Amino acid sequence: MGYQVKKARRATLLIRNAGQLLTLRDEKQIGPRTGENLSNLGIIENGAVASLGASILAVGTLEEIERSAIIDKTTRIIDAQGKVVTPGFVDPHTHPVFAATREEEFELRVKGASYQEIAASGGGIRNSVRRFRKTSNDQLMRNARRVLDRMLCYGTTTIEAKSGYGLSPEDEVRSLQIIKDLNENHPIDLVPTFLGAHEVPDEYRDNRQEYIRILTEEMIPRVAEGDLAEFCDVFCEEGVFNIEESRRILSTAKAYGLKLKLHADELSPFGGAELAAELGATSADHLVAISETGIDKMKAAGVIAVLLPGTTFSLGYDKYAPARRMIKAGLPIALATDCNPGSSMTENMQMILSLASTQMRMTAAEGFCAATINSAYATDRGEEVGSLEPNKLADLVIWDTENYKEIPYHYGVNLVKTVIKRGRVVYG
């Protein structure tokens, strides 16, 4: 059955003849999907979507749409020609504002150096910080726009966007201002996250407590008072910020009204998942080495697990986040690219779905749910995007396939035919 608004209004856009319309609507579970509900895609065969301006007006079969929305000569009509139509991807963990890529470090890893060894020798995040500080705003903006353009053509319509390559009050504000400007001038919607605690910069390596003081007493107040970020994130891991330091930074951010995220338990069961639960974070991300206690506590606290298989793949590791254990435990999971110049240089959420299937044993249905509605909740946008329902944003993708299962299966190519953002064709 379809579902639509009660009062007929004139549609500005109609997409019809969708062979499989994946609405991601699930009457069984409101909020992030868990367990068996992670496979509920709300598929309507021969489906249609009507929008009015930026918002969805009605969803259902064409006959149902025509009973609830006015379709006339002013309505733009797109024939999906029996193809798959889905919500746009929501990418809930990205680092899109950077000065330069780090392919030379990728080559070092290929030759046997570990990520930790490269970071200890001055590479890694600190390498990106040094380059960021020397790069103009115009160049940073051009770089980020190219990243967003690629994301859009692969079907992503909303992202969470982190700072974290400035690591000084001035440069972190500069990064967040670029994210704000991009949000106002690019089709993709960006959700800004302050990640000043991404690493300890060169000048404070011998005085890390002073840098933490700057984070808590200078950066966070400035970011909050300038309304530059919605979330605060910390890289909580051995060799970066420990549990007590992360708790102090995140508690300060929470006191200033920022919502919380964590880079957690990527390399070892460090306790980041438990800290995310303790502080009521929206999400904890990576979680390759999460403990069973961490899974249980995150579930009890309603923290979403954002899994980043592209990072594990790019680093050449063979251990991926335990998605099946999380699903069995009833923990909500989302998927993200972790697009960044050091450990996951990809803008392609389709590839992330492929890795989720082959490396974490997630079905195509589970992957789509994790990359749309659950990712929307991981960015606190679950009431706006992530599913095709009346009054949500008209963010849709028309795919060049008749079966959604082909999308993770047919890897390494772009199967997107058309991207619609806020009711407007923006690609294809």
N, C-alpha and C positions, 0 to 999 in steps of 0.2 A: 504493500500500500504506500501511496505517496503521502506527503504531509505539506501543508501550505497555509499561508495566512488566510484569514477569513474574508477580508474585504478586498475585492478585486481592484487592483491598481494597474496602470499602464507600464509594461515592462520596457526597459531600454535595451535589454539584451536577452536573447533566447538561444540556448544551446540545446539542440534536439538530436534524436537518433543516436544517443550514446548506447552502444551495445552493452557495456557494463558501466553503470554509474555508481561509483563507490562513494556513498554519502558519509560514511564513518559515523552515522547516527546509531545509537544503541539505547533503546528504551530500558534495557536491563540494568545498565550501570551509568549513572551520571558522574562525570568527572573522569580522571585518568582511568584507563582500562587495565584490568588485571586478569591473570589466570586465563580461563577459557574465553572470557569476553575480549581478550586481546586479538581474537580472530574474527570478531564481528565487524564486518565492513559495511553493513547496511546496503547491500547491492540492489540496485533497481535495474532490471533489464529493459532495454529500449527506453531509457530514462531521459529526462530533460531538466534543465535548470533555467529559471528566469530570474533576472536581476533588475533592480531599479537603482540606477546610479551605482554607487559603490557596494550596495548591499544585496544579498539574496532575497528575492521576493517569494519564490515558490520552487519546490522540488518534487518530482514525481514522474509519472508517465506523461506523455504529451497531452493526452486527453485530460488528465487531472490538472495540468498547468493551464490549459485553455479554459477550464471552468473557474479558475481562481485568479488568473491574471489576464489583463487585456493585452492581446498581441495584435498590432496593427502595422501600417506601413512605416511608422516611425521606429519600430522595433528592429534592431539589428539582429539578424538570424544567422547563426553558425550551425551548419550541418556537421555533426561529429562523424557521420558516415559509418556507424557501427563500431567506432573505436572506444577505447576506455577513457573515461573522464573521472578525475579524482580531485580532491582538494590539493592546493599547492603544498609543497613540503614546508615544514617549519624546522629550521636548523637551530637547535638550542644551545650550541657551543661553538663559537667561532672567534678568531683573532684576525679580523680583516684589515686592520690598519698597521702596516709595517713598511719599512723603508726598502728592504731588499730580500730576495729569497736566499736560502742557505744550501744550495745544491752541493757546495764543496763539502759540507758536513755529511750530507747524504752519501757522498763518495767515500768519506772516511769510515762511515758505518759499514758500507759494502766491503771495505778492506779489513774490517774486524774491530774497529774502535767502538766502544759502547757510548750510548747517549751520555751516561754519567761521566765517562772519561773526557769526552769532548767538552762538557760543561765545566768540569774541574780545571781544564786548561785554558779557560777564558772564552770558550765558544758557547753555543746554546743561546739561551735567552739574553745573556749579557752581550753577546755578539750583536743581536738585534737591537738592543738598547743603544749601544754605541752608534750604530748606523742611524737609528731613528733620530737621535739628538742632533745629528749633522744634516738632516734632510728637511727641506722646506715644506711648509703646509701644502703648497700647490702640488708638489711631487707626491706627498703622502696621499693627498686626495685623489690624484690620478691613479696611483697604485690600487687604492681601495676600490675605486669605481670599476677598474678592470676585474677585480675579484667579484664584485657584486654582479657585474654583467654576466660573468660566467655562471654564477649561481642561478641567476634568473633563467638562463637558457636551458639549464638542467632541471628546472621545475621548482625551484625554491622561491617562495614569495614572502617569507618572514624569517628573520634570523635574530639570535641573540649575538651582540657584538661587544667584545671585551677591549678595554685598553690594556696596558701592561707591558708596553715596550718603551715607555718613557722613564718611569721609576724616579721621577722628581715631581714636585708640585706643579711646576710650569709645564713639563712635557706630558704628564698624565692629563692635565686639563686640556692641553692641545689635542691629544688623542681623542678625548671625549667630545670636544667641540667638533672635530672632524666627523665623528659618528653622528652627532646631532645634525650637522649640515647635510650629510648624506641621507639621513632619514627624511629630511625635508625636500630633497631634490632627486631621489632615486626611487624607482617603482617599489623596490623591496622595502618593507618595514623593518627597522632596526630597533631592537630592545637593548639599551645601553647598560653595560656592566663595568664597574670600576674594579680593575685588577692591579692596583698598585703593589699588592703583595704577590707578585708573580715570581719574583726573585729578589735577592739583595744586590743592589748595584755595586759596581766596582769600588766606588768611593766610600762605601760603608762595609766592606767585607771584614774589616777589623773592628767595626763598631756597629754591629747589627742592631743593638738595642736603641741606638740613636735613630736608625732608619725606622724602626717600629714606632718610636715616639713621633717621628715626622708623619708617618702613616696615620696614626690615631689622633694626633693633636693638630695637624695642619691639613693633610690631604683629604681625609674623610669629611671634616667639617666644611672644607671649601667645595668639595664635590656635592655634598648634600645641600648646602645653602645656595649653590648655583643651579640646582636641579639638573645636574649633568648626567646622573646615573640613576637607574631604578634598582639595580642589584649591586652587591659587593661580593667579590670572589677572593679566595686565598688558595695558593698552591700549597696544600698541606701535605707534606711528604718529607721523608728523611733527607737531610741536606738542603732543604728549602726552608719552610716554616714548620716548626714543631707544633704539637697539640696546644700547648699553653699559649704560644705566640699567636696561633690561629684563633684560639678562643678570644684572646684580648682584642685582636683586630676586628673580628666578626661581631663581637658583643658591642664594640664601639659603633660599628656601622649600623647595627640594629637599633641602637639608642638614637641614632640620627635619622631613623626612618627608612633605611635601605633594607631591601630583602636580600636573602643570603643564598650563595652558591659556594660549593667547594670543589677544587681539584682534590680528589681523595683516593687513597689506597691504590694508586696506579702501579707502584713498584713493589710494595710490601703491605701486609695488613697492619697499617700504621695507626689506625683508630680514627681516620677521617670520617668514615661512614657513621660511627658512633657519635662523633662531634656534630655532624650534620643533623642527626636526630635530636641530640641534646638542645641545639640552638633553634630547631624548627626551620631549617633551611628549606627552600623550595626544591632544590635538587642537590645531589652529590654526583660528580662526574668522573669518568674513567672506571674506577672500581674493579680493575682487573684482579686485584689481590684481596678483595673484600672478604671478611670473615663471616661465618654463619651468624654470629652475634650482631654484626653490622647489618646484615640483611634483615634480621628480626627487628632491630631497633628502628631502622629506616621505615619498615612497613608500619610499625606501630605509630610512628610520628608523622606518617603521610609524606615522606620525602621521596621524590621521584629519582630513579637511577637513570642517569644519562650515559649511555654506552657509546664508546668511540672506537669501533673496530679499525677504522682507517689509520689510527695512530699506531696500534699494535702492528698492523700490516706494514706501514712505512718504516717503522723501527726495526723490522725484521724479526720480531719476537714470535714465539709459537704459542704463548698463553694468552687467551682472550678472556674478556669478562664472562662470568658464569651466567649467561642469560637464562638457560633452562632452569637452573636452580632458583633464580630470582622469580621466574614465571610460576614455577611450582609453589613457591613460598607466598605468592600473591603480592609481590612487590611490583609497582608500576614501573615500566621501563620505557625510555625514549632513546632515539638514535640521533647522532649528530656527526658532522664531518670532522670537527676540531680543526677546521681549515686554519693553518698557520704555517709560517715559512720554515719551521724547524723540524716538526715531527709528523705533520700530516698535510702536505701541500696538495689538497684537492678541494674543489668546489662542488663535487659531484655526489649528491645524495643517492643517485641511482647505484653508484658503486658501493656506497655504504650498505644499501639493502642487499647487494650481492654478497658482501663480506658477512653481513649478519646471518645470511642463509648458510653459506658454506663453512664459516668458522665458528658461529655461535648456535647453529642449528635452529634458527628462527624461520618459520614458514613465511611465505610471501605476504600472507594476510597479517601475521604478527608484525612483520617489518613495516608494512604500510601504516598500521595503527600506531606503531612506535614513532614513525617519522612524520605523523600528521597530528592527530588529536592529542596523543600523550606528549609530544614535543610542544604543542601549544600550551598545555598545562605546565610544562617545565619552564616556560617563559612567562607564565601568568597571563596567557592570552587564550585560555580555553573557552572563554565566553565569546570570543571574537573570530577566531580562525580555527583551522584544524579539522573541520567537518562541514558538510554542505547542508545547511539548515537555514530557514528563514531568519532574517535579521543579522546573520553573520556576514562577514565580508565576502564578496564575490571573488574569491581567490581560487582559481581552477587551473587544471592542466588537462589538455587533450593529448592523448598518447597515440603514437603510431603503432598500435597493436590492438588486437581484439580481446586479449586476455591479460589481466593484470599480473598473472604469474610469470609472464614473459619478461617483465621488467627486471627482476633480480636475476633471472635465468640468462638473458641475452646481455651479458656484461661487456663493459668496455666501449659501448657506443651510446649515443644519445637518442633515446626513443621519444623525446618530447616533440610534439607537432606544434602545439599552440600553448602559450601561457597567458592567462587572463588575471590581472591584478586590479582589485577594486572595480570590477566590472568593465575593465578596459583591456583590449588586446595589447600586450607589451612585448610579445615575442612570437614569431611565426606568422 
